[in-house]
Amino acid sequence: MKKLWCLIGGFVLLSVSSNSYADESEQTQFIQQFNSAKKSKILILESFDSLQQCGVGSCDNAYRTDICEQVAAVDIQTGYQITGDVGGADVKFKLNSSDLALFKDLYASCKPTSYQYWNFDSLFHVVYNGDAEKAVDNLKKSLK
């Protein structure tokens, strides 16, 4: 019985630790492209533009997931300024108060979902579930 629990525990650990990236360096490269507030807003705006060209289904789901992954990357790069400061976190850039409010609004619209869970290696799937038009308007205004 003990061996069975070890086997199940190891499987769960592997399942939780896997993500949609082939390896850690690919994940690191994804995160590092978010190296300023302006660049981050442009990249996220591009995903919203692509989302608006989608219909429904996997295309819609993929871009809604991508938007939340991008917000998470900004959070990591800012030392978790969006979700709450983590002592000793590596800070690549800081968000000013208006950008912080914008990213907090985006983050608040990222919700867990089980939609198409079979397409994702990770156990926790999060998608953007907010008003895309409002987010696009706010992103565009902040870039002026």
Number of C-alpha atoms within 10 A of each C-alpha: 6 7 8 9 10 11 12 12 12 12 12 12 11 12 13 13 11 14 17 11 13 9 10 10 10 12 14 12 10 14 19 15 15 25 16 17 20 14 13 18 24 16 15 23 20 15 20 22 15 14 20 15 11 15 10 10 10 13 14 18 18 17 22 23 21 19 24 23 21 21 23 19 21 28 25 22 23 23 20 19 20 23 14 9 12 11 8 7 13 12 13 14 16 18 18 10 9 10 19 17 13 19 25 16 14 21 22 15 18 21 15 13 14 12 13 12 12 9 11 13 15 16 15 12 20 20 22 26 17 16 10 18 12 10 19 19 11 15 20 13 9 14 12 5
